[in-house]
Amino acid sequence: MTTTTTAPTELTLNNGVKMPAIGLGTMDRKSPERIPDAVATAIAKGYRMIDTAASYRTERQVGEGIDRSGIPRAEMFIITKLWLTQYGYDHTLRAFDASLRKLRLDYLDLYLLHWPVPSDFPATLESWRALKTLLDEGRTRAIGVANFGANHLKTLIEHSGVTPAVNQIELHPFFNQRALRQTNARLGIVTQSWSPLGNSVRMFSAPEELKDPLASPTLADLARKHGKTPAQIVLRWQVQHGLSTIPKSINPERIAENINLFDFALTDDEMAAVDALDTGKRSGPDPGVVHAHTFAFKLED
Ligand code: A2P
């Protein structure tokens, strides 16, 4: 993949809708009560995109933070996701209404299927049909998927004739998803990184395997050279690859740090050095085999 030293602050989706390159992630199972402050702080610091999901159970807190910020709705880009126990056409439409209500919104910017369910792909397809209805009705400005592999994308597009605008996937220096990024790009799908700072490695690894991507000496060297932090090097590497990214933080200093990426550039060699940290090993669940029981929680309707 060719690299470039420029980094767009905004990406154009395949239906012409513009999406900020960087947004705030809000998955926080430990302290969801801090999300409204985090969202309001992020908006004050210049973020215009917030990512949540029904399964994070932070939609209410995101809605509160947006309200508190006083920002005009039209300036924001809000993403949420349909949980896989809500798949099926009618169930999806009801789940969408519930998400909007919790978010205190009357339309969404991007609605995603949270996972493919390979063991019951017809249900995944029915939900995708419902998302297309929501798009056609103008209730969401764009639709997409998360955690879809190349085979899932192929089946989805063949059956529906509708290409997702975005595929949000686990992506960080230890798992940089080069092949899937190329597939997404070939199909005109924007790749968006979840766990961009590699928190999934810290979350899911066995203690003996635990390695923190942010502690990599390569990133420390680059950080020193550019007068930035390892997190800023990682996020700059992503936006410079033309990706969208959604680092999660509830800490005001780190929220500000994570969007301060547009006053420096990595050289081609530096981009290649970060690329070379890839281990080829995902740390989150394998989308090829997920189903409701993969996850250790139940979603209330
Ligand atoms: P906190 O919310 O206390 O800032 P990811 O986006 O990869 O899932 O990573 C999120 C995790 O990384 C959270 O634990 C978050 O903690 C932490 N984090 C967010 N921004 C930074 C940063 N700039 N430097 C170090 N850790 C960060």
Residues whose N, C-alpha, C, O or C-beta is under 5 A from the ligand:
A	BS01	A2P	S195 P196 L197 G198 N199 S200 A231 I246 P247 K248 S249 I250 N251 R254 E257
